[in-house]
């Protein structure tokens, strides 16, 4: 039997970036047919003006493509965002899936209290963490055994996959423009600068942290304007 593997990581890779601050300024000044130049202080002022006054269309002329290796439950949260996003995901109909499952890291908060949308999280006890990790490993092993048994019996992949749990690691490409990326970050990241604080699940917040690192690197002026404006997409 194929060895079952567990991972505690949320993996985000930038595949392609066709976006920068200078092109935001050029798109905003298209009526004057300005040349594409490096971002200067005046362009930084323009980008801040566009951000604060909610002139959002100049931020749509760019592209980021990410490759995500995340548990299925994170992928489903991510793919709720449709406007400005395109996706292609590993198909369990067309290929036999791999036995790789997500296991929450030992320092992750695992207990919750409060009401939906306003939960408080705490680390939990060593007993609770041990129970979580032991049952997760056991249930994944049983599910994988059942999946393999059905495949060996000639049952189709599209039906056999139904026994696999939500912590199975999936792979997908996600492509968006910078404006849609900022909106996604406003809901899926945690920041003291947010005008409208969000409380995302830890795993997708970790994905958002990695995505934002790429956004900040490639579009530092736009990122700064976004952060200073309360992290609200224009």
N, C-alpha and C positions, 0 to 999 in steps of 0.2 A: 504494500500500500504506500502511496505517496506520503511523505512526511508532512504533517500539519505544522504550519509556521504561524507564530503570533508576532505582531508588531505593535509598538506603542507610539509609532510616529505618524504624523500627518504630513504627507509629502506633496509639495507644490513646486513645480518647475516652470520657469518662463521659457516658452518655446520660441516666441517671436514677438518683437515689439516694433511697431511702425507708428510711434507717437513721440512727440516732444513739445516743449513749451513754445518754441519759435513758431511751430505750425499753428498753434492756437491763435497766436497774435496775427499771423498772416491770414488765417481764415476770417478773423474778425475784421481785417482791413481789406478784404477782397475788392471792395468797391474802388479802392485807390490803386489796386494791382501792385501792392508793395512787394519788394523782393524778400526772399527768405533769408533772414539774418540771425545770428546768435541772439539770444535773449539779452536785452539791455535793460537798464533801470526803467526806461519809459515803457518797454514791453511788459515788465513786471507790474507796473502800475495799471496797464491795460488789463492784464490777466486778473488782477485783484478787483478791478472795476467790474469786469464781466462776471466774476464770481459773486460779488456782493449784490449786484443789481439783477442777478438771475438771468443773465443772457447766456443760455446754456448751449446753443447750437455750435459755437466754435469749438467746444470741447468734444464734439462728436466725430471730428475728423482725425481719428487715430485708431489704433488697433493693438490690443494685447491678446496673446494666446497663451494659455496656461495648460500644463498637464498636471492633473491631480490624481494622486493615489490616496484614496480615503475610504473609510467604511461607507457602506451603502447609505446609512442613515444621514451622513453628511452630504453625500451626493444629492439625495432627495431634497434636503433643505436648500442646497445651492441652486438646484434647478427649478425651484419655485420662481426664480428671477428670470423672466423671459424677455422683457423689453430691452433690446440692445445686446442680447446674449445669444450665442449659438453653441450647440453642444454635439459632441459625438462620444458615445460611451462603449466600452467593451460589452459585447453581446453574449449573454448566456444561451441564446438560441443557436448561435453559429459556431461557438467554440466551447470546449470543455473548460470550466473555470478552474482556477488554482486554489489550493487550500491555504490561503493566507487570510488571517483574521486579526481584527483590531482588538487589543487588550488595553484598557485604560491604564495609564502610568500610575505608579504607586503613590505619587504626590498629588494626584488629581482629587478635587473635592468630590465626594460620592453620596452625600446625603443632602436632601433639600427640604425646605419648609416654606410656608407662605402660599400665596395665591398665584394662579397662572399669570405669567407676564411680570411677576414681581417676586420670584423665588430668591431665597437666601440659601447659599451652599456652604457646607462645612466638610472638613476632611473625612470625618467618620473614624471609627475605631480600627485597630489592626484586625480584629475579628471580622468586621464588616468587609474590609478590603480583602482579606483572605477568602471569605465566602464568595465575594464577587468574582475574584480571579479564578477560583477553583471551579465554580459553576459555569463560568464562561468557557473555560478550557474543556470541561466535560461535555457541555451541550454542543460545542463546535465539533468535537470529535465524533459524537453520535450523529450529528447532521451530515458530516462529511462521509461517514460510513454508509449512511442511507443513500446519499447522492451517488456514490460510487456503485453501490449494489444495484440501483435502478439502471444506471448506465450499462453495467455489465449484463443486465437482463434484457437489454435492447430498448429500454424506454427512452423516449426522446429527451434531448438536453433541455428543451423548453419546459417540460413538465418536471423532470428530475430536479431542476434548480429550485423548485418551490419549497424544498425542505431546508434550504440554506438560510442562515440568520442574517440580520441586518448589519452585523459587524463584519461580514465578508468584505474584503478590500476590493474595490472596483477601481477602474482607471477610465478617465475621460479627458477630452480636450474641451476647454471653455474659452470662447473668444468674445471680446466685448470692446466697446469704445470707452474712452476715459470718463465720459459723463455717466454712463451706466455703471462703470466701475466705482465711481464715487458714491452713487446711490447704494450699491451693494455693500460697500464698506460702512456706510452710515448705519446699516441694519445688522451687519455681521461682525462688527469689531467693537472693542471696548476702549473708550478714551475719556479722560477727564475733560477734554475740550469739546465734547459733543453737546450741542444745544439741545438735542433730544436723545438722552442716553438710551442705549440698547442693552439688552441682557441676553446675548446669544449663548447657545450651548458652547462649552469649552472647546470642543473639537473643531467646530466651524470658526470660532474666534481665532484659533491657532492657524487655520488655513488663511483667514483674513489677514492676520499679522504678516504672514509670509508674502501674500499678494501685495500688501501695502508697502512692504520693503522694496519690491520691484517698481511699483508706481512712484514711490518717493525718489528712487535712484534715477529713473528715466525722465520724470517730469517734476523736478524739485520745486520750481516756481508755482506750478499748478497745485502741487500737493500742499505747499505752504499756505497758499491762498485758501484752499479748501479747509485746512486745519484751523486757520485763523477765523474763518467764517462759520465756525461751529460745526464743521463736518456735515454740512447740508449740501447735497448736489444741486448745482444751479439749474 
